[in-house]
Each structure stands twice: as structure tokens, then as C-alpha cells.
Amino acid sequence: MDRKQCCVKLSVQPSRGLMDEKFIVLVQNALPGSQLTIRALHQCEDGHSWEAFGHYTADTTGTIDVSEDPSIRGTYSGVEQMGLLWSLRPIPGSKPGLRMRKKNIQTPMEVTISVYQGHQTEGFADLVPLSGVVVERWYMAPGVRRIPVTEGGLTATLFLPSGPGPFPGLLDLWGGGGQLVEYRAALLASHGFASMAIDYLTSKFTMETGKMVDNQYFETAYRVLQQHPQVCGSKIAMIGLSFGTSMTLKMAIYSEVIKLSAAVCISGSHVQPVEGSVEEIMGFFQKNAGKTRFNEKNEAIWRDLLLPIPTDPSLKADVGRLQCPLLLVVGEDDQNWPAQESALDIKEMMARAGNSHLLTVLSYPNAGHLIEPPYTPHARSSTFKTVEIQEKVMCLWGGQTVEHSRAQEDAWKKILFFLRENLYGDRNPTLFSHL
């Protein structure tokens, strides 16, 4: 190692920030024109390690600015300010089918960013970095409160923004894997929304009785949120992904209790038995299990289960009856759910009913099913255990890493804008963009 390289300085600003906040990675005091590798390393709570790296050349002042300078190659290439996060992948030798998801949102995601001499692609554990820094990425902004909710038999967590409120409310529903998934709700609360993450497939009630929750479960969650003293009860929205969109649309259209100010449906469909309960909707999907396809890697493709889109009105949520603004987020390479075909049919149904002014569609070429908050690493496929079968399968979600990552960043900005517009109106929310 050249002695001058010992003085290489690496800085990341901000070193503590929200998950959706960009950072600036700067290398200084390197030899002008020297080849360097900048690498990110993260160890998940499950013990698995993930890495991303780019190959750079220092400029005539011995500087590399990741937000302005191109990576020649690596897990990403070109000028990619956040490539060290969105291109994270399991380190070589990891078991197949991993997907990165934060379980404990009260602790940060810690990422070690290091700079190495030369253009390295492997064997990082045996190399000594020239410099390194630990970066914290948070889903919870300072002052956000996490409140477990068991009232009314719910299995849920409420996240309240910092300050006295009252805040507009959000019910946050994930998909067919069940569990209480908190990270998106925590991040939404960091942006000024009282967000309640709900477990509706593997709730305590279901685990203890073996019975699935009924549609009233969602109405109970709505009432609990609506009646909270720090929630503006007349301004509540729902956000759902995958199977969560089925329940979001059902409640938005048919519930006598739930009166939404807005709905966000990510990678979902309106195809469902209109009169169905959670269990009956699940059963309807399961009846079509014979349409499952497998690719050459033996990854399950489920998008055909709801195709062709039915013409029978009893098998589709009647979106023509919607009375609140609806935002659809679609990955055009979704291999898990027919989101694009569903969006086209929803658009036609709403146009016929005269409420198409309520609809906004964001459609992204080469994006897959798992459209998450920005800089979440793309999983084209991963192991997945469905609630009804209780066995792990390797599931193909779809998407190409660069385009999918662009879609996540763009969709998140537009989701936040849509929610602010419909829940805050002209009143600007207090935004928490810095830690």
C-alpha cells in the first residue's frame, strides 16, 4: 500500500438519516487517478450479510463523490448516489431466496461503508480498508412513538408522529405472508401520518382459534384509529400491498363504517368474490392454484391465478362505487399478481361509472411485485410462506434491479404527495426529513 493512501478520508453525510433520505459519500485525499472500490456491508437481524460495491477512479484532486462520479462496474454502474443501498445483495455463499426486511424498527439499519485500494470484487473479508464509516438508516424519526394495539382483539401497532397532532390516519396492510410488518408504517409516521400496521392473517385471534378474522376486524381497526385523541378522525386513508389491496378495496367500497379520504393500492387486484370474507377470498385464489407456473429455476409464478380478468361482476370489487381518490402502483414485470391487467380493467370500470377523476395510476416498466420504500434492495425472487399452505416456496416477484429501484423511489415520492394532498389538503404537514 502506498503510504499516501493511508491518509484516505471517507465521509458519509448524513451519517444518521431516514431510510428514504439520500446521503453523500465522499472520498478525499486519495492518489489522483487511483482506482478504488467503495463497498457497503450490512448484517441483517437474521444473521445474513449483504454487500454492494462500486469501482471508481479518483479525480485529479484525489476525490470521489458518489453522487456525481460514475461507478465503472460493481453491483451497480454509472452515477448512482444510492447504489450502495439499493444494489445490496447477499454475500457470495449465502443461502438462496433471501429478502431483506427490517423486523425491529426501534433500532437502525447499520451499514458499514468502506473504501479499498484497487478494483475489488471478492474476498473483502481478507482485505484491509483504507477507511470506513458506520451509517445508520432509521424508519422511525426522532419523536415518533410506537404503540402496540390489542384493543378490540386487534394485533396491530400504531405509530404517532412527533408533536401534539391531531394527525391524519393511515391503515397499513401487507400481503399474503401475514405477520405484523411495521417498517412502512413507521416511515409513514416519520412523514406526518398516524399509521397503524395491522396483522390480519396471522393475528393473535387467528393463532389462538385457528379461525380467520372477519371483515369487521378492519372496521374495528378503523374505529380505534379514528377515535384516537391524536388522530383526525375525518381524514383516514388505507394503503395495501398485494393481498392487502384486496382488503383495502373491499373496505373502501363496501364498508358502512369505513369512510376513507384516500386509498393506495400497490401491486394488487380488484378480482375477488364480492361477498367474500378474508377466508373466502383466500379460498378463491387457492381454487386457481392449478394455474401456477414454474420457470427454469423452479420459481413459482402466480400472476395467472386471477387471469383472465373476469367479466362476472360478482368476482370483482365494484370500483365504480368508489368515492375516494385511489392511487394504483403497478410494476409491469410483476410475476406474482396481474397488477397491470387489473389496473387497466379498474380504469375501464371507473370510466364507465363516471368516477375516473378519482383514479391515478403509476405504471413502471421492468418493476416487479415488491414495490417497497426507496433504497430497499430489490428481490427478484425469494422464499415465501403463504398463510393458507404454510409451506415455503421460491416465489418469482419479477423486476429488473435498476428499473425496480427507480420505481420504488419515484412511487414513494408520489405516494407521499398523494397522501399529503388528500389528507392534509392545503395545510402543509410537519415533515421529518432529517435526523
Backbone hydrogen bonds, N-H to C=O, Kabsch-Sander energy under -0.5 kcal/mol:
donor,donor_aa,acceptor,acceptor_aa,energy
5,Q,2,D,-1.1
6,C,2,D,-0.5
6,C,3,R,-1.2
7,C,4,K,-1.3
8,V,5,Q,-1.6
9,K,28,Q,-2.9
11,S,26,L,-2.6
13,Q,24,I,-2.1
17,G,136,E,-1.9
19,M,138,W,-2.4
21,E,18,L,-1.9
24,I,13,Q,-2.9
25,V,23,F,-0.5
26,L,11,S,-2.8
26,L,24,I,-0.6
27,V,64,I,-3.0
28,Q,9,K,-2.9
30,A,62,G,-2.3
33,G,58,A,-1.1
33,G,59,D,-0.8
34,S,31,L,-2.4
36,L,56,Y,-2.6
37,T,116,Y,-2.5
38,I,54,G,-2.3
39,R,37,T,-0.5
39,R,114,S,-3.0
40,A,52,A,-3.3
41,L,112,T,-1.9
42,H,50,W,-2.7
44,C,42,H,-0.6
44,C,48,H,-3.1
47,G,44,C,-1.8
50,W,42,H,-3.0
51,E,89,R,-3.1
52,A,40,A,-1.9
54,G,38,I,-2.2
55,H,73,R,-2.4
56,Y,36,L,-3.2
56,Y,54,G,-0.5
58,A,34,S,-2.7
59,D,63,T,-2.2
62,G,59,D,-2.2
64,I,27,V,-2.3
66,V,25,V,-2.4
66,V,64,I,-0.6
68,E,65,D,-2.1
69,D,65,D,-3.3
71,S,78,G,-2.2
72,I,55,H,-3.3
75,T,53,F,-2.6
76,Y,53,F,-0.7
78,G,71,S,-2.9
80,E,78,G,-0.9
83,G,80,E,-1.4
85,L,82,M,-2.0
86,W,82,M,-2.3
87,S,83,G,-1.7
88,L,85,L,-1.7
89,R,51,E,-2.2
91,I,49,S,-2.3
94,S,91,I,-1.9
101,R,99,R,-0.6
105,I,103,K,-1.0
107,T,104,N,-1.2
109,M,137,R,-3.2
110,E,108,P,-0.7
111,V,109,M,-0.5
111,V,135,V,-2.7
112,T,41,L,-2.8
113,I,111,V,-0.7
113,I,133,V,-2.9
114,S,39,R,-2.7
114,S,112,T,-0.5
115,V,131,S,-2.4
116,Y,37,T,-3.0
118,G,35,Q,-2.8
120,Q,118,G,-1.0
126,D,123,G,-1.5
127,L,124,F,-1.6
130,L,115,V,-3.0
131,S,115,V,-1.0
133,V,113,I,-2.5
135,V,111,V,-3.3
136,E,15,S,-3.3
137,R,109,M,-2.4
138,W,17,G,-3.0
141,A,139,Y,-0.6
144,V,141,A,-2.0
145,R,160,L,-2.6
147,I,145,R,-0.6
147,I,158,L,-3.2
149,V,156,A,-3.1
153,G,150,T,-1.5
154,L,151,E,-1.5
156,A,149,V,-1.7
156,A,154,L,-0.5
157,T,197,A,-2.2
158,L,147,I,-2.9
159,F,195,S,-2.7
160,L,145,R,-2.2
160,L,158,L,-0.5
167,F,230,Q,-2.8
169,G,232,C,-0.5
169,G,235,K,-2.7
170,L,194,A,-2.5
171,L,237,A,-2.2
172,D,170,L,-0.5
172,D,196,M,-3.1
173,L,171,L,-0.6
173,L,239,I,-3.0
174,W,198,I,-0.5
178,G,175,G,-1.8
181,V,179,Q,-1.0
182,E,180,L,-0.6
186,A,182,E,-2.4
187,L,183,Y,-1.9
188,L,184,R,-2.4
189,A,185,A,-2.2
190,S,186,A,-1.5
191,H,188,L,-1.1
192,G,189,A,-1.8
193,F,188,L,-1.5
194,A,168,P,-2.7
195,S,159,F,-1.8
195,S,193,F,-1.1
196,M,170,L,-3.2
197,A,157,T,-2.4
197,A,195,S,-0.6
198,I,172,D,-2.1
199,D,155,T,-2.8
200,Y,198,I,-0.7
207,M,203,S,-2.7
208,E,204,K,-2.2
209,T,205,F,-2.2
210,G,206,T,-2.5
213,V,200,Y,-0.6
217,Y,214,D,-1.6
218,F,215,N,-0.8
219,E,215,N,-1.0
220,T,216,Q,-2.6
221,A,217,Y,-2.0
222,Y,218,F,-2.2
223,R,219,E,-2.4
224,V,220,T,-2.7
225,L,221,A,-2.3
226,Q,222,Y,-3.1
227,Q,223,R,-2.5
228,H,225,L,-1.1
231,V,228,H,-2.2
232,C,167,F,-3.0
233,G,231,V,-1.1
235,K,232,C,-2.2
237,A,169,G,-2.4
238,M,262,A,-1.4
239,I,171,L,-2.7
240,G,264,V,-2.6
241,L,173,L,-1.7
242,S,266,I,-2.4
244,G,241,L,-2.4
245,T,242,S,-1.8
246,S,242,S,-0.7
246,S,243,F,-0.5
247,M,243,F,-1.4
248,T,244,G,-1.9
249,L,245,T,-2.8
250,K,246,S,-2.0
251,M,247,M,-2.5
252,A,248,T,-2.5
253,I,249,L,-2.1
254,Y,250,K,-2.7
255,S,250,K,-0.6
255,S,251,M,-1.2
259,K,257,V,-0.6
260,L,258,I,-0.6
261,S,236,I,-3.2
262,A,236,I,-0.7
263,A,325,P,-2.0
264,V,238,M,-2.6
265,C,327,L,-3.0
266,I,240,G,-3.0
266,I,264,V,-0.5
267,S,265,C,-0.5
267,S,329,V,-2.9
272,Q,270,H,-0.5
272,Q,315,L,-1.5
274,V,314,S,-2.5
276,G,273,P,-2.2
281,I,277,S,-2.6
282,M,278,V,-2.5
283,G,279,E,-2.4
284,F,280,E,-2.1
285,F,281,I,-2.1
286,Q,282,M,-2.5
287,K,283,G,-2.0
288,N,284,F,-0.6
288,N,285,F,-1.2
289,A,286,Q,-2.0
291,K,288,N,-2.7
292,T,289,A,-2.0
293,R,301,I,-2.2
295,N,299,E,-1.7
298,N,295,N,-2.2
300,A,394,M,-3.2
301,I,293,R,-3.2
302,W,300,A,-0.5
302,W,335,Q,-0.7
303,R,335,Q,-1.5
305,L,302,W,-2.0
306,L,303,R,-0.7
307,L,304,D,-1.7
315,L,312,D,-2.0
316,K,313,P,-1.2
317,A,270,H,-3.0
319,V,317,A,-2.0
321,R,318,D,-2.3
322,L,319,V,-1.4
326,L,358,L,-3.1
327,L,263,A,-2.6
328,L,326,L,-0.5
328,L,360,T,-3.0
329,V,265,C,-2.6
330,V,328,L,-0.5
330,V,362,L,-3.3
332,E,330,V,-0.6
332,E,364,Y,-2.8
333,D,367,A,-2.6
334,D,331,G,-1.8
335,Q,333,D,-0.5
335,Q,397,W,-1.7
336,N,397,W,-0.6
339,A,337,W,-2.3
342,S,338,P,-2.3
343,A,339,A,-2.4
344,L,340,Q,-2.0
345,D,341,E,-1.9
346,I,342,S,-2.9
347,K,343,A,-2.4
348,E,344,L,-2.0
349,M,345,D,-2.8
350,M,346,I,-2.6
351,A,347,K,-2.0
352,R,348,E,-2.4
353,A,349,M,-1.7
354,G,350,M,-0.8
354,G,351,A,-0.6
355,N,350,M,-2.2
356,S,350,M,-0.7
358,L,355,N,-1.9
359,L,356,S,-1.7
360,T,326,L,-2.4
362,L,328,L,-3.2
363,S,361,V,-0.6
364,Y,330,V,-2.7
367,A,364,Y,-1.4
369,H,397,W,-1.3
371,I,369,H,-2.0
372,E,370,L,-1.0
376,T,373,P,-1.3
378,H,86,W,-1.0
380,R,378,H,-0.6
382,S,395,C,-1.8
383,T,97,G,-2.3
384,F,393,V,-2.6
386,T,384,F,-0.6
386,T,391,E,-0.8
387,V,176,G,-1.6
390,Q,386,T,-2.4
393,V,384,F,-2.5
395,C,382,S,-3.0
395,C,393,V,-0.8
396,L,300,A,-2.7
397,W,380,R,-2.7
397,W,395,C,-0.7
398,G,380,R,-2.0
400,Q,366,N,-2.9
404,H,400,Q,-3.4
405,S,401,T,-2.3
406,R,402,V,-2.2
407,A,403,E,-2.3
408,Q,404,H,-2.3
409,E,405,S,-1.9
410,D,406,R,-2.6
411,A,407,A,-3.1
412,W,408,Q,-2.0
413,K,409,E,-1.7
414,K,410,D,-2.0
415,I,411,A,-2.7
416,L,412,W,-2.5
417,F,413,K,-2.1
418,F,414,K,-2.5
419,L,415,I,-2.6
420,R,416,L,-2.6
421,E,417,F,-2.7
422,N,418,F,-2.0
423,L,419,L,-2.2
424,Y,419,L,-0.5
424,Y,420,R,-2.1
425,G,420,R,-1.3
427,R,424,Y,-1.8
428,N,426,D,-0.6
431,L,429,P,-0.6
432,F,190,S,-0.8
433,S,431,L,-0.7
435,L,16,R,-0.5
